[in-house]
Amino acid sequence: MKKRIIITIILGTIFTFLIYQNFHHESMSIITLGDGIALGQTAYEVQGYSYNDYLRDFYEKNSILEEYITEFSNIEETTSTLKMKMSSNYLLESINLTIQQAIAKAKIVTISLGMYELNIKKELKSKDVEQYLNNMDKILKLLRIYNDKEIILISLYPSAKLSKEKITEINEELKIICSKYNIKYIDIENIIETKDYFFNEKSYYLNYKGHRMISEKIIEKINN
């Protein structure tokens, strides 16, 4: 009788361990950082479905999504403001969580930053690009210090104010920085070639089709 009890306990322990091994890793926490692109801002000054929302949906269907935090993103976020948030450990009072804590506990951190900052310049000068890239280096370095899991950076793409040549130049530098800190880089530089991804030609903001495409690229990159 005692042997049966012992065997039952051992088998129960093994079974519990196997369940833990198979399902525990599926729990997911996602934090989004960035400007209006990260929030799904549209050409009509309202927020639509972003690539982050599609990413959330994917993990809700395929695993256990513990948290999905978008409140650290801001439509008018710049590298300077995000760097300041991270350095000062900005507190999100609505959920009593600091940005460093949120980043540290996340299994996926996405960041899309620069389209707003570079497009608001009346004239984009070399010093503006240099400051942007220096800030991005510091931001990505901090992200890697706080988090050792999946960090995803979305590339920039051309717009009415940002030429293809200039964007290619900036993106090449972003790739180098990502490689430096082992951060996954999602290349969407050629997204403007597909008109179906935009509401209109006057705005660089994407529609839901464009965001869905980006989310698919992220999922593919994570799974490879």
BELPEGI-V818805 format. One line per field, one symbol per residue. ss: DSSP state (H for helix, E for strand, C for the rest). psi: psi as a letter, one per 40 degrees, with the letter a starting at -180 (. if undefined). burial: # if it has 9 or more other ideal C-beta (glycine too) atoms within 8 Angstrom, else .. A space follows every 10 residues. Layout:
ss: ???
psi: ???
burial: ???
This chain:
ss: CHHHHHHHHH HHHHHHHHHH HHHHHHEEEE EEEECHHHHC ECCCCCECCC HHHHHHHHHH HHCEEEEEEC CCCCCCCCHH HHHHHHHHCC EECCCCEEHH HHHHHCCEEE EECCHHHHHC CCCCCHHHHH HHHHHHHHHH HHHHHHCCCE EEEECCCCCC CCCHHHHHHH HHHHHHHHHH CCCEEECCHH HHHCHHHECC CCCCCECHHH HHHHHHHHHH HHHC
psi: dddddddddd dddddddddd ddddeeihhh hhiaadddef iieffihahi dddddddddd deahhdihhe eeihdfiidd dddddddefh hgddefhidd ddddeidhhi hhhdddddee hdhhiddddd dddddddddd ddddddhebh hhhhiiiiad ehiddddddd dddddddddd efhhhhhfde deehdeeidi eeieiiaddd dddddddddd dde.
burial: .......... .......... ......#### ########## ###....#.# ######.##. ....#.#.## .##...###. ######...# .#....#### .##..#.### #########. #..#...##. ###.###### ####..#... #######.#. .#...##### #.###.###. #.####.##. ##....##.. ..######## #########. ##..
